[in-house]
Amino acid sequence: MACGCGRSPTGKCIGWHALSEKEYQEKLKEYKDEELAKRKTDE
C-alpha cells in the first residue's frame, strides 16, 4: 500500500503516520543507519 502521509522512506506504508514527530525522527535515523550498514556490507 502506498504511503499517503509521506513519512515512509520506502514509499510504502509502514505505519509511521501514527508516530509523534520525535518518534518519527528517531525511527528515520535508525532506518538510515541500518540502510548505511547494509550498503557497507554489500560492498
ZIVENKA-V522571 format. One record per helix or strand of 2 or more residues. SS is the DSSP state (H for helix, E for strand). FROM is the first residue (numbers start at 1). LEN is the number of residues. If there is no record, write none. Layout:
BEGIN
SS;FROM;LEN + SS;FROM;LEN
END
This chain:
BEGIN
H;16;3 + H;21;22
END
